[in-house]
Amino acid sequence: MIDPINFIGEKIRKDADAVDMETSVIFSFCRKYDIQSYISLGIVSDKLGKEILPVDRRIKILKDCAKDLKEWLEQNI
């Protein structure tokens, strides 16, 4: 069985790594129903304080991840 945290986290990391190897990705699952199924995504700035990904790109990543998580839950729960 696929671990949803690793499944979604790996997708986020691949996207972030394409932008900057120093990117830190923070994601967490919060309660929905009786399981951890709500994802939130934060991408911190690099060492120089630059914004690594523009807001619209972050929103797209979050939407893509939420869609993937929903599909995973439908198949595995």
mmJSON file of the N, C-alpha and C atoms, coordinates in Angstrom:
{"data_MODEL":{"atom_site":{
"group_PDB":["ATOM","ATOM","ATOM","ATOM","ATOM","ATOM","ATOM","ATOM","ATOM","ATOM","ATOM","ATOM","ATOM","ATOM","ATOM","ATOM","ATOM","ATOM","ATOM","ATOM","ATOM","ATOM","ATOM","ATOM","ATOM","ATOM","ATOM","ATOM","ATOM","ATOM","ATOM","ATOM","ATOM","ATOM","ATOM","ATOM","ATOM","ATOM","ATOM","ATOM","ATOM","ATOM","ATOM","ATOM","ATOM","ATOM","ATOM","ATOM","ATOM","ATOM","ATOM","ATOM","ATOM","ATOM","ATOM","ATOM","ATOM","ATOM","ATOM","ATOM","ATOM","ATOM","ATOM","ATOM","ATOM","ATOM","ATOM","ATOM","ATOM","ATOM","ATOM","ATOM","ATOM","ATOM","ATOM","ATOM","ATOM","ATOM","ATOM","ATOM","ATOM","ATOM","ATOM","ATOM","ATOM","ATOM","ATOM","ATOM","ATOM","ATOM","ATOM","ATOM","ATOM","ATOM","ATOM","ATOM","ATOM","ATOM","ATOM","ATOM","ATOM","ATOM","ATOM","ATOM","ATOM","ATOM","ATOM","ATOM","ATOM","ATOM","ATOM","ATOM","ATOM","ATOM","ATOM","ATOM","ATOM","ATOM","ATOM","ATOM","ATOM","ATOM","ATOM","ATOM","ATOM","ATOM","ATOM","ATOM","ATOM","ATOM","ATOM","ATOM","ATOM","ATOM","ATOM","ATOM","ATOM","ATOM","ATOM","ATOM","ATOM","ATOM","ATOM","ATOM","ATOM","ATOM","ATOM","ATOM","ATOM","ATOM","ATOM","ATOM","ATOM","ATOM","ATOM","ATOM","ATOM","ATOM","ATOM","ATOM","ATOM","ATOM","ATOM","ATOM","ATOM","ATOM","ATOM","ATOM","ATOM","ATOM","ATOM","ATOM","ATOM","ATOM","ATOM","ATOM","ATOM","ATOM","ATOM","ATOM","ATOM","ATOM","ATOM","ATOM","ATOM","ATOM","ATOM","ATOM","ATOM","ATOM","ATOM","ATOM","ATOM","ATOM","ATOM","ATOM","ATOM","ATOM","ATOM","ATOM","ATOM","ATOM","ATOM","ATOM","ATOM","ATOM","ATOM","ATOM","ATOM","ATOM","ATOM","ATOM","ATOM","ATOM","ATOM","ATOM","ATOM","ATOM","ATOM","ATOM","ATOM","ATOM","ATOM","ATOM","ATOM","ATOM","ATOM","ATOM","ATOM","ATOM","ATOM"],
"id":[1,2,3,4,5,6,7,8,9,10,11,12,13,14,15,16,17,18,19,20,21,22,23,24,25,26,27,28,29,30,31,32,33,34,35,36,37,38,39,40,41,42,43,44,45,46,47,48,49,50,51,52,53,54,55,56,57,58,59,60,61,62,63,64,65,66,67,68,69,70,71,72,73,74,75,76,77,78,79,80,81,82,83,84,85,86,87,88,89,90,91,92,93,94,95,96,97,98,99,100,101,102,103,104,105,106,107,108,109,110,111,112,113,114,115,116,117,118,119,120,121,122,123,124,125,126,127,128,129,130,131,132,133,134,135,136,137,138,139,140,141,142,143,144,145,146,147,148,149,150,151,152,153,154,155,156,157,158,159,160,161,162,163,164,165,166,167,168,169,170,171,172,173,174,175,176,177,178,179,180,181,182,183,184,185,186,187,188,189,190,191,192,193,194,195,196,197,198,199,200,201,202,203,204,205,206,207,208,209,210,211,212,213,214,215,216,217,218,219,220,221,222,223,224,225,226,227,228,229,230,231],
"type_symbol":["N","C","C","N","C","C","N","C","C","N","C","C","N","C","C","N","C","C","N","C","C","N","C","C","N","C","C","N","C","C","N","C","C","N","C","C","N","C","C","N","C","C","N","C","C","N","C","C","N","C","C","N","C","C","N","C","C","N","C","C","N","C","C","N","C","C","N","C","C","N","C","C","N","C","C","N","C","C","N","C","C","N","C","C","N","C","C","N","C","C","N","C","C","N","C","C","N","C","C","N","C","C","N","C","C","N","C","C","N","C","C","N","C","C","N","C","C","N","C","C","N","C","C","N","C","C","N","C","C","N","C","C","N","C","C","N","C","C","N","C","C","N","C","C","N","C","C","N","C","C","N","C","C","N","C","C","N","C","C","N","C","C","N","C","C","N","C","C","N","C","C","N","C","C","N","C","C","N","C","C","N","C","C","N","C","C","N","C","C","N","C","C","N","C","C","N","C","C","N","C","C","N","C","C","N","C","C","N","C","C","N","C","C","N","C","C","N","C","C","N","C","C","N","C","C","N","C","C","N","C","C"],
"label_atom_id":["N","CA","C","N","CA","C","N","CA","C","N","CA","C","N","CA","C","N","CA","C","N","CA","C","N","CA","C","N","CA","C","N","CA","C","N","CA","C","N","CA","C","N","CA","C","N","CA","C","N","CA","C","N","CA","C","N","CA","C","N","CA","C","N","CA","C","N","CA","C","N","CA","C","N","CA","C","N","CA","C","N","CA","C","N","CA","C","N","CA","C","N","CA","C","N","CA","C","N","CA","C","N","CA","C","N","CA","C","N","CA","C","N","CA","C","N","CA","C","N","CA","C","N","CA","C","N","CA","C","N","CA","C","N","CA","C","N","CA","C","N","CA","C","N","CA","C","N","CA","C","N","CA","C","N","CA","C","N","CA","C","N","CA","C","N","CA","C","N","CA","C","N","CA","C","N","CA","C","N","CA","C","N","CA","C","N","CA","C","N","CA","C","N","CA","C","N","CA","C","N","CA","C","N","CA","C","N","CA","C","N","CA","C","N","CA","C","N","CA","C","N","CA","C","N","CA","C","N","CA","C","N","CA","C","N","CA","C","N","CA","C","N","CA","C","N","CA","C","N","CA","C","N","CA","C","N","CA","C","N","CA","C","N","CA","C","N","CA","C"],
"label_alt_id":[null,null,null,null,null,null,null,null,null,null,null,null,null,null,null,null,null,null,null,null,null,null,null,null,null,null,null,null,null,null,null,null,null,null,null,null,null,null,null,null,null,null,null,null,null,null,null,null,null,null,null,null,null,null,null,null,null,null,null,null,null,null,null,null,null,null,null,null,null,null,null,null,null,null,null,null,null,null,null,null,null,null,null,null,null,null,null,null,null,null,null,null,null,null,null,null,null,null,null,null,null,null,null,null,null,null,null,null,null,null,null,null,null,null,null,null,null,null,null,null,null,null,null,null,null,null,null,null,null,null,null,null,null,null,null,null,null,null,null,null,null,null,null,null,null,null,null,null,null,null,null,null,null,null,null,null,null,null,null,null,null,null,null,null,null,null,null,null,null,null,null,null,null,null,null,null,null,null,null,null,null,null,null,null,null,null,null,null,null,null,null,null,null,null,null,null,null,null,null,null,null,null,null,null,null,null,null,null,null,null,null,null,null,null,null,null,null,null,null,null,null,null,null,null,null,null,null,null,null,null,null],
"label_comp_id":["MET","MET","MET","ILE","ILE","ILE","ASP","ASP","ASP","PRO","PRO","PRO","ILE","ILE","ILE","ASN","ASN","ASN","PHE","PHE","PHE","ILE","ILE","ILE","GLY","GLY","GLY","GLU","GLU","GLU","LYS","LYS","LYS","ILE","ILE","ILE","ARG","ARG","ARG","LYS","LYS","LYS","ASP","ASP","ASP","ALA","ALA","ALA","ASP","ASP","ASP","ALA","ALA","ALA","VAL","VAL","VAL","ASP","ASP","ASP","MET","MET","MET","GLU","GLU","GLU","THR","THR","THR","SER","SER","SER","VAL","VAL","VAL","ILE","ILE","ILE","PHE","PHE","PHE","SER","SER","SER","PHE","PHE","PHE","CYS","CYS","CYS","ARG","ARG","ARG","LYS","LYS","LYS","TYR","TYR","TYR","ASP","ASP","ASP","ILE","ILE","ILE","GLN","GLN","GLN","SER","SER","SER","TYR","TYR","TYR","ILE","ILE","ILE","SER","SER","SER","LEU","LEU","LEU","GLY","GLY","GLY","ILE","ILE","ILE","VAL","VAL","VAL","SER","SER","SER","ASP","ASP","ASP","LYS","LYS","LYS","LEU","LEU","LEU","GLY","GLY","GLY","LYS","LYS","LYS","GLU","GLU","GLU","ILE","ILE","ILE","LEU","LEU","LEU","PRO","PRO","PRO","VAL","VAL","VAL","ASP","ASP","ASP","ARG","ARG","ARG","ARG","ARG","ARG","ILE","ILE","ILE","LYS","LYS","LYS","ILE","ILE","ILE","LEU","LEU","LEU","LYS","LYS","LYS","ASP","ASP","ASP","CYS","CYS","CYS","ALA","ALA","ALA","LYS","LYS","LYS","ASP","ASP","ASP","LEU","LEU","LEU","LYS","LYS","LYS","GLU","GLU","GLU","TRP","TRP","TRP","LEU","LEU","LEU","GLU","GLU","GLU","GLN","GLN","GLN","ASN","ASN","ASN","ILE","ILE","ILE"],
"label_asym_id":["A","A","A","A","A","A","A","A","A","A","A","A","A","A","A","A","A","A","A","A","A","A","A","A","A","A","A","A","A","A","A","A","A","A","A","A","A","A","A","A","A","A","A","A","A","A","A","A","A","A","A","A","A","A","A","A","A","A","A","A","A","A","A","A","A","A","A","A","A","A","A","A","A","A","A","A","A","A","A","A","A","A","A","A","A","A","A","A","A","A","A","A","A","A","A","A","A","A","A","A","A","A","A","A","A","A","A","A","A","A","A","A","A","A","A","A","A","A","A","A","A","A","A","A","A","A","A","A","A","A","A","A","A","A","A","A","A","A","A","A","A","A","A","A","A","A","A","A","A","A","A","A","A","A","A","A","A","A","A","A","A","A","A","A","A","A","A","A","A","A","A","A","A","A","A","A","A","A","A","A","A","A","A","A","A","A","A","A","A","A","A","A","A","A","A","A","A","A","A","A","A","A","A","A","A","A","A","A","A","A","A","A","A","A","A","A","A","A","A","A","A","A","A","A","A","A","A","A","A","A","A"],
"label_entity_id":["1","1","1","1","1","1","1","1","1","1","1","1","1","1","1","1","1","1","1","1","1","1","1","1","1","1","1","1","1","1","1","1","1","1","1","1","1","1","1","1","1","1","1","1","1","1","1","1","1","1","1","1","1","1","1","1","1","1","1","1","1","1","1","1","1","1","1","1","1","1","1","1","1","1","1","1","1","1","1","1","1","1","1","1","1","1","1","1","1","1","1","1","1","1","1","1","1","1","1","1","1","1","1","1","1","1","1","1","1","1","1","1","1","1","1","1","1","1","1","1","1","1","1","1","1","1","1","1","1","1","1","1","1","1","1","1","1","1","1","1","1","1","1","1","1","1","1","1","1","1","1","1","1","1","1","1","1","1","1","1","1","1","1","1","1","1","1","1","1","1","1","1","1","1","1","1","1","1","1","1","1","1","1","1","1","1","1","1","1","1","1","1","1","1","1","1","1","1","1","1","1","1","1","1","1","1","1","1","1","1","1","1","1","1","1","1","1","1","1","1","1","1","1","1","1","1","1","1","1","1","1"],
"label_seq_id":[1,1,1,2,2,2,3,3,3,4,4,4,5,5,5,6,6,6,7,7,7,8,8,8,9,9,9,10,10,10,11,11,11,12,12,12,13,13,13,14,14,14,15,15,15,16,16,16,17,17,17,18,18,18,19,19,19,20,20,20,21,21,21,22,22,22,23,23,23,24,24,24,25,25,25,26,26,26,27,27,27,28,28,28,29,29,29,30,30,30,31,31,31,32,32,32,33,33,33,34,34,34,35,35,35,36,36,36,37,37,37,38,38,38,39,39,39,40,40,40,41,41,41,42,42,42,43,43,43,44,44,44,45,45,45,46,46,46,47,47,47,48,48,48,49,49,49,50,50,50,51,51,51,52,52,52,53,53,53,54,54,54,55,55,55,56,56,56,57,57,57,58,58,58,59,59,59,60,60,60,61,61,61,62,62,62,63,63,63,64,64,64,65,65,65,66,66,66,67,67,67,68,68,68,69,69,69,70,70,70,71,71,71,72,72,72,73,73,73,74,74,74,75,75,75,76,76,76,77,77,77],
"pdbx_PDB_ins_code":[null,null,null,null,null,null,null,null,null,null,null,null,null,null,null,null,null,null,null,null,null,null,null,null,null,null,null,null,null,null,null,null,null,null,null,null,null,null,null,null,null,null,null,null,null,null,null,null,null,null,null,null,null,null,null,null,null,null,null,null,null,null,null,null,null,null,null,null,null,null,null,null,null,null,null,null,null,null,null,null,null,null,null,null,null,null,null,null,null,null,null,null,null,null,null,null,null,null,null,null,null,null,null,null,null,null,null,null,null,null,null,null,null,null,null,null,null,null,null,null,null,null,null,null,null,null,null,null,null,null,null,null,null,null,null,null,null,null,null,null,null,null,null,null,null,null,null,null,null,null,null,null,null,null,null,null,null,null,null,null,null,null,null,null,null,null,null,null,null,null,null,null,null,null,null,null,null,null,null,null,null,null,null,null,null,null,null,null,null,null,null,null,null,null,null,null,null,null,null,null,null,null,null,null,null,null,null,null,null,null,null,null,null,null,null,null,null,null,null,null,null,null,null,null,null,null,null,null,null,null,null],
"Cartn_x":[0.839,0.0,0.886,0.512,1.269,0.979,2.022,1.873,1.499,0.335,-0.096,0.848,1.47,2.385,3.581,4.166,5.304,4.889,3.712,3.216,3.081,2.404,2.2,3.493,4.229,5.47,6.489,6.6,7.562,7.193,5.906,5.447,5.827,5.638,5.987,7.496,8.269,9.73,10.263,9.737,10.203,9.984,8.824,8.516,9.423,9.597,10.418,11.886,12.381,13.781,14.11,13.132,13.361,13.626,13.151,13.338,14.631,14.857,16.026,16.291,17.506,17.841,17.767,17.85,17.803,16.369,15.399,14.009,13.608,12.961,12.418,10.918,10.408,8.982,8.355,7.306,6.622,5.208,4.813,3.448,2.908,1.662,1.077,-0.348,-0.749,-2.117,-2.894,-4.107,-4.957,-6.191,-6.974,-8.11,-9.219,-9.698,-10.896,-11.502,-12.709,-13.343,-12.565,-12.203,-11.432,-10.0,-9.591,-8.247,-7.528,-6.24,-5.442,-5.571,-6.31,-6.548,-6.583,-6.254,-6.246,-4.799,-4.37,-2.969,-2.825,-1.81,-1.457,0.01,0.363,1.708,2.314,3.545,4.256,5.644,6.088,7.433,8.177,9.238,9.958,10.92,11.37,12.297,13.701,14.539,15.91,16.758,18.046,18.938,19.026,18.781,18.855,17.531,16.513,15.218,14.363,14.84,14.036,12.874,11.789,10.667,11.016,11.015,11.449,10.394,9.172,8.104,7.078,6.593,5.549,4.263,3.431,2.211,1.34,1.17,0.301,0.848,2.168,2.769,2.533,2.628,2.365,0.924,0.006,-1.407,-1.63,-0.986,-1.132,-0.598,0.555,1.115,0.15,-0.391,-1.315,-2.56,-3.115,-4.3,-3.993,-2.835,-2.443,-2.288,-1.666,-1.457,-2.781,-3.673,-4.978,-5.751,-5.659,-6.326,-5.748,-4.413,-3.766,-4.129,-4.192,-4.551,-5.98,-6.89,-8.287,-8.372,-7.646,-7.644,-7.079,-6.008,-5.396,-6.388,-7.076,-8.035,-9.196,-9.689,-10.797,-10.405,-9.149,-8.688,-8.3,-7.912,-7.335,-8.122,-9.139,-9.891,-11.271],
"Cartn_y":[-1.187,0.0,1.253,2.223,3.473,4.355,4.945,5.895,7.255,7.81,9.064,10.234,10.272,11.381,11.327,10.148,10.011,10.235,9.741,9.875,11.346,12.121,13.535,14.32,13.992,14.702,14.572,13.385,13.172,14.017,14.115,14.942,16.408,16.884,18.264,18.463,17.542,17.671,17.707,16.866,16.853,18.208,18.784,20.084,21.162,21.151,22.168,22.024,20.794,20.57,21.091,21.103,21.61,23.116,23.774,25.214,25.534,24.868,25.177,24.028,23.511,22.379,22.737,24.028,24.453,24.663,24.467,24.688,23.757,24.304,23.485,23.369,22.171,21.965,21.501,22.159,21.811,21.386,20.208,19.798,19.023,19.089,18.397,17.985,16.925,16.46,16.837,17.322,17.68,16.798,16.856,15.957,16.264,15.212,15.279,13.896,13.816,12.55,11.98,10.72,10.134,9.858,10.431,10.161,11.458,11.373,12.537,12.673,13.67,13.731,15.139,16.137,17.5,17.957,18.435,18.823,20.336,20.839,22.253,22.304,23.278,23.344,24.71,24.728,25.994,25.826,26.795,26.741,27.958,27.73,28.835,29.49,30.661,31.38,30.8,31.094,30.592,31.431,31.144,31.807,33.315,33.772,35.198,35.909,35.146,35.739,35.924,35.412,35.512,34.523,34.884,33.96,32.952,31.678,30.661,30.409,30.288,30.085,31.195,31.74,32.758,32.154,33.005,32.545,31.718,32.149,31.4,29.996,29.848,28.519,27.648,28.259,27.507,27.011,27.883,27.5,26.341,26.376,25.281,23.974,24.012,22.807,22.267,23.157,22.738,22.091,22.689,22.117,20.745,20.62,19.332,18.275,18.654,17.707,17.307,18.272,17.973,17.006,17.195,16.293,14.882,14.79,13.485,12.812,13.603,13.041,12.518,13.26,12.823,11.499,11.393,10.148,9.001,9.265,8.215,7.735,8.68,8.324,7.512,7.9,7.165,5.73,5.515,4.179,3.334,3.972,3.227,3.241,4.057,4.135,3.519],
"Cartn_z":[0.0,0.0,0.0,-0.774,-0.876,0.334,0.873,1.972,1.374,1.724,1.092,1.35,2.516,2.805,1.87,1.692,0.787,-0.659,-1.028,-2.397,-2.785,-1.95,-2.232,-2.015,-0.956,-0.66,-1.769,-2.351,-3.436,-4.648,-4.934,-6.055,-5.824,-4.601,-4.276,-4.389,-3.839,-3.868,-5.29,-6.16,-7.554,-8.205,-7.966,-8.55,-7.963,-6.657,-5.997,-6.37,-6.461,-6.802,-8.187,-9.066,-10.413,-10.376,-9.339,-9.21,-8.464,-7.336,-6.519,-5.558,-5.572,-4.71,-3.231,-2.906,-1.509,-1.003,-1.874,-1.481,-0.345,0.649,1.733,1.513,1.601,1.405,2.71,3.092,4.323,3.959,4.383,4.109,5.297,5.525,6.664,6.348,6.983,6.845,8.095,7.922,9.045,8.997,10.04,10.125,9.128,8.515,7.691,7.802,8.166,8.505,9.69,9.667,10.761,10.354,9.249,8.751,8.438,8.219,7.842,6.332,5.88,4.438,3.861,4.668,4.148,4.076,2.927,2.772,2.682,3.344,3.176,2.796,1.994,1.442,1.693,2.146,2.306,1.73,0.981,0.422,0.944,1.689,2.32,1.343,1.71,0.845,0.983,0.024,0.063,1.023,1.082,2.033,1.818,0.616,0.32,0.558,0.949,1.213,-0.025,-1.164,-2.386,-2.299,-2.924,-3.011,-4.096,-3.749,-4.699,-5.773,-5.36,-6.336,-6.182,-7.288,-7.188,-6.625,-6.064,-5.408,-6.345,-7.595,-8.507,-8.754,-8.764,-8.956,-7.725,-6.529,-5.295,-5.273,-5.695,-5.713,-6.675,-7.842,-8.801,-8.218,-7.57,-6.956,-5.909,-5.08,-4.034,-4.627,-5.672,-6.315,-6.912,-7.571,-8.149,-7.064,-5.955,-4.864,-4.22,-4.054,-3.47,-4.36,-5.674,-6.617,-6.5,-6.459,-6.328,-5.013,-3.941,-2.644,-2.663,-3.271,-3.369,-4.121,-5.235,-6.008,-5.183,-4.452,-3.627,-2.581,-1.921,-0.88,-1.444,-2.614,-3.222,-3.543,-3.912,-4.281,-3.076,-1.977,-0.866,0.434,0.517,1.777,1.582],
"occupancy":[1.0,1.0,1.0,1.0,1.0,1.0,1.0,1.0,1.0,1.0,1.0,1.0,1.0,1.0,1.0,1.0,1.0,1.0,1.0,1.0,1.0,1.0,1.0,1.0,1.0,1.0,1.0,1.0,1.0,1.0,1.0,1.0,1.0,1.0,1.0,1.0,1.0,1.0,1.0,1.0,1.0,1.0,1.0,1.0,1.0,1.0,1.0,1.0,1.0,1.0,1.0,1.0,1.0,1.0,1.0,1.0,1.0,1.0,1.0,1.0,1.0,1.0,1.0,1.0,1.0,1.0,1.0,1.0,1.0,1.0,1.0,1.0,1.0,1.0,1.0,1.0,1.0,1.0,1.0,1.0,1.0,1.0,1.0,1.0,1.0,1.0,1.0,1.0,1.0,1.0,1.0,1.0,1.0,1.0,1.0,1.0,1.0,1.0,1.0,1.0,1.0,1.0,1.0,1.0,1.0,1.0,1.0,1.0,1.0,1.0,1.0,1.0,1.0,1.0,1.0,1.0,1.0,1.0,1.0,1.0,1.0,1.0,1.0,1.0,1.0,1.0,1.0,1.0,1.0,1.0,1.0,1.0,1.0,1.0,1.0,1.0,1.0,1.0,1.0,1.0,1.0,1.0,1.0,1.0,1.0,1.0,1.0,1.0,1.0,1.0,1.0,1.0,1.0,1.0,1.0,1.0,1.0,1.0,1.0,1.0,1.0,1.0,1.0,1.0,1.0,1.0,1.0,1.0,1.0,1.0,1.0,1.0,1.0,1.0,1.0,1.0,1.0,1.0,1.0,1.0,1.0,1.0,1.0,1.0,1.0,1.0,1.0,1.0,1.0,1.0,1.0,1.0,1.0,1.0,1.0,1.0,1.0,1.0,1.0,1.0,1.0,1.0,1.0,1.0,1.0,1.0,1.0,1.0,1.0,1.0,1.0,1.0,1.0,1.0,1.0,1.0,1.0,1.0,1.0,1.0,1.0,1.0,1.0,1.0,1.0,1.0,1.0,1.0,1.0,1.0,1.0],
"B_iso_or_equiv":[0.0,0.0,0.0,0.0,0.0,0.0,0.0,0.0,0.0,0.0,0.0,0.0,0.0,0.0,0.0,0.0,0.0,0.0,0.0,0.0,0.0,0.0,0.0,0.0,0.0,0.0,0.0,0.0,0.0,0.0,0.0,0.0,0.0,0.0,0.0,0.0,0.0,0.0,0.0,0.0,0.0,0.0,0.0,0.0,0.0,0.0,0.0,0.0,0.0,0.0,0.0,0.0,0.0,0.0,0.0,0.0,0.0,0.0,0.0,0.0,0.0,0.0,0.0,0.0,0.0,0.0,0.0,0.0,0.0,0.0,0.0,0.0,0.0,0.0,0.0,0.0,0.0,0.0,0.0,0.0,0.0,0.0,0.0,0.0,0.0,0.0,0.0,0.0,0.0,0.0,0.0,0.0,0.0,0.0,0.0,0.0,0.0,0.0,0.0,0.0,0.0,0.0,0.0,0.0,0.0,0.0,0.0,0.0,0.0,0.0,0.0,0.0,0.0,0.0,0.0,0.0,0.0,0.0,0.0,0.0,0.0,0.0,0.0,0.0,0.0,0.0,0.0,0.0,0.0,0.0,0.0,0.0,0.0,0.0,0.0,0.0,0.0,0.0,0.0,0.0,0.0,0.0,0.0,0.0,0.0,0.0,0.0,0.0,0.0,0.0,0.0,0.0,0.0,0.0,0.0,0.0,0.0,0.0,0.0,0.0,0.0,0.0,0.0,0.0,0.0,0.0,0.0,0.0,0.0,0.0,0.0,0.0,0.0,0.0,0.0,0.0,0.0,0.0,0.0,0.0,0.0,0.0,0.0,0.0,0.0,0.0,0.0,0.0,0.0,0.0,0.0,0.0,0.0,0.0,0.0,0.0,0.0,0.0,0.0,0.0,0.0,0.0,0.0,0.0,0.0,0.0,0.0,0.0,0.0,0.0,0.0,0.0,0.0,0.0,0.0,0.0,0.0,0.0,0.0,0.0,0.0,0.0,0.0,0.0,0.0,0.0,0.0,0.0,0.0,0.0,0.0],
"pdbx_formal_charge":[null,null,null,null,null,null,null,null,null,null,null,null,null,null,null,null,null,null,null,null,null,null,null,null,null,null,null,null,null,null,null,null,null,null,null,null,null,null,null,null,null,null,null,null,null,null,null,null,null,null,null,null,null,null,null,null,null,null,null,null,null,null,null,null,null,null,null,null,null,null,null,null,null,null,null,null,null,null,null,null,null,null,null,null,null,null,null,null,null,null,null,null,null,null,null,null,null,null,null,null,null,null,null,null,null,null,null,null,null,null,null,null,null,null,null,null,null,null,null,null,null,null,null,null,null,null,null,null,null,null,null,null,null,null,null,null,null,null,null,null,null,null,null,null,null,null,null,null,null,null,null,null,null,null,null,null,null,null,null,null,null,null,null,null,null,null,null,null,null,null,null,null,null,null,null,null,null,null,null,null,null,null,null,null,null,null,null,null,null,null,null,null,null,null,null,null,null,null,null,null,null,null,null,null,null,null,null,null,null,null,null,null,null,null,null,null,null,null,null,null,null,null,null,null,null,null,null,null,null,null,null],
"auth_seq_id":[1,1,1,2,2,2,3,3,3,4,4,4,5,5,5,6,6,6,7,7,7,8,8,8,9,9,9,10,10,10,11,11,11,12,12,12,13,13,13,14,14,14,15,15,15,16,16,16,17,17,17,18,18,18,19,19,19,20,20,20,21,21,21,22,22,22,23,23,23,24,24,24,25,25,25,26,26,26,27,27,27,28,28,28,29,29,29,30,30,30,31,31,31,32,32,32,33,33,33,34,34,34,35,35,35,36,36,36,37,37,37,38,38,38,39,39,39,40,40,40,41,41,41,42,42,42,43,43,43,44,44,44,45,45,45,46,46,46,47,47,47,48,48,48,49,49,49,50,50,50,51,51,51,52,52,52,53,53,53,54,54,54,55,55,55,56,56,56,57,57,57,58,58,58,59,59,59,60,60,60,61,61,61,62,62,62,63,63,63,64,64,64,65,65,65,66,66,66,67,67,67,68,68,68,69,69,69,70,70,70,71,71,71,72,72,72,73,73,73,74,74,74,75,75,75,76,76,76,77,77,77],
"auth_comp_id":["MET","MET","MET","ILE","ILE","ILE","ASP","ASP","ASP","PRO","PRO","PRO","ILE","ILE","ILE","ASN","ASN","ASN","PHE","PHE","PHE","ILE","ILE","ILE","GLY","GLY","GLY","GLU","GLU","GLU","LYS","LYS","LYS","ILE","ILE","ILE","ARG","ARG","ARG","LYS","LYS","LYS","ASP","ASP","ASP","ALA","ALA","ALA","ASP","ASP","ASP","ALA","ALA","ALA","VAL","VAL","VAL","ASP","ASP","ASP","MET","MET","MET","GLU","GLU","GLU","THR","THR","THR","SER","SER","SER","VAL","VAL","VAL","ILE","ILE","ILE","PHE","PHE","PHE","SER","SER","SER","PHE","PHE","PHE","CYS","CYS","CYS","ARG","ARG","ARG","LYS","LYS","LYS","TYR","TYR","TYR","ASP","ASP","ASP","ILE","ILE","ILE","GLN","GLN","GLN","SER","SER","SER","TYR","TYR","TYR","ILE","ILE","ILE","SER","SER","SER","LEU","LEU","LEU","GLY","GLY","GLY","ILE","ILE","ILE","VAL","VAL","VAL","SER","SER","SER","ASP","ASP","ASP","LYS","LYS","LYS","LEU","LEU","LEU","GLY","GLY","GLY","LYS","LYS","LYS","GLU","GLU","GLU","ILE","ILE","ILE","LEU","LEU","LEU","PRO","PRO","PRO","VAL","VAL","VAL","ASP","ASP","ASP","ARG","ARG","ARG","ARG","ARG","ARG","ILE","ILE","ILE","LYS","LYS","LYS","ILE","ILE","ILE","LEU","LEU","LEU","LYS","LYS","LYS","ASP","ASP","ASP","CYS","CYS","CYS","ALA","ALA","ALA","LYS","LYS","LYS","ASP","ASP","ASP","LEU","LEU","LEU","LYS","LYS","LYS","GLU","GLU","GLU","TRP","TRP","TRP","LEU","LEU","LEU","GLU","GLU","GLU","GLN","GLN","GLN","ASN","ASN","ASN","ILE","ILE","ILE"],
"auth_asym_id":["A","A","A","A","A","A","A","A","A","A","A","A","A","A","A","A","A","A","A","A","A","A","A","A","A","A","A","A","A","A","A","A","A","A","A","A","A","A","A","A","A","A","A","A","A","A","A","A","A","A","A","A","A","A","A","A","A","A","A","A","A","A","A","A","A","A","A","A","A","A","A","A","A","A","A","A","A","A","A","A","A","A","A","A","A","A","A","A","A","A","A","A","A","A","A","A","A","A","A","A","A","A","A","A","A","A","A","A","A","A","A","A","A","A","A","A","A","A","A","A","A","A","A","A","A","A","A","A","A","A","A","A","A","A","A","A","A","A","A","A","A","A","A","A","A","A","A","A","A","A","A","A","A","A","A","A","A","A","A","A","A","A","A","A","A","A","A","A","A","A","A","A","A","A","A","A","A","A","A","A","A","A","A","A","A","A","A","A","A","A","A","A","A","A","A","A","A","A","A","A","A","A","A","A","A","A","A","A","A","A","A","A","A","A","A","A","A","A","A","A","A","A","A","A","A","A","A","A","A","A","A"],
"auth_atom_id":["N","CA","C","N","CA","C","N","CA","C","N","CA","C","N","CA","C","N","CA","C","N","CA","C","N","CA","C","N","CA","C","N","CA","C","N","CA","C","N","CA","C","N","CA","C","N","CA","C","N","CA","C","N","CA","C","N","CA","C","N","CA","C","N","CA","C","N","CA","C","N","CA","C","N","CA","C","N","CA","C","N","CA","C","N","CA","C","N","CA","C","N","CA","C","N","CA","C","N","CA","C","N","CA","C","N","CA","C","N","CA","C","N","CA","C","N","CA","C","N","CA","C","N","CA","C","N","CA","C","N","CA","C","N","CA","C","N","CA","C","N","CA","C","N","CA","C","N","CA","C","N","CA","C","N","CA","C","N","CA","C","N","CA","C","N","CA","C","N","CA","C","N","CA","C","N","CA","C","N","CA","C","N","CA","C","N","CA","C","N","CA","C","N","CA","C","N","CA","C","N","CA","C","N","CA","C","N","CA","C","N","CA","C","N","CA","C","N","CA","C","N","CA","C","N","CA","C","N","CA","C","N","CA","C","N","CA","C","N","CA","C","N","CA","C","N","CA","C","N","CA","C","N","CA","C","N","CA","C","N","CA","C","N","CA","C","N","CA","C"],
"pdbx_PDB_model_num":[1,1,1,1,1,1,1,1,1,1,1,1,1,1,1,1,1,1,1,1,1,1,1,1,1,1,1,1,1,1,1,1,1,1,1,1,1,1,1,1,1,1,1,1,1,1,1,1,1,1,1,1,1,1,1,1,1,1,1,1,1,1,1,1,1,1,1,1,1,1,1,1,1,1,1,1,1,1,1,1,1,1,1,1,1,1,1,1,1,1,1,1,1,1,1,1,1,1,1,1,1,1,1,1,1,1,1,1,1,1,1,1,1,1,1,1,1,1,1,1,1,1,1,1,1,1,1,1,1,1,1,1,1,1,1,1,1,1,1,1,1,1,1,1,1,1,1,1,1,1,1,1,1,1,1,1,1,1,1,1,1,1,1,1,1,1,1,1,1,1,1,1,1,1,1,1,1,1,1,1,1,1,1,1,1,1,1,1,1,1,1,1,1,1,1,1,1,1,1,1,1,1,1,1,1,1,1,1,1,1,1,1,1,1,1,1,1,1,1,1,1,1,1,1,1,1,1,1,1,1,1]
}}}
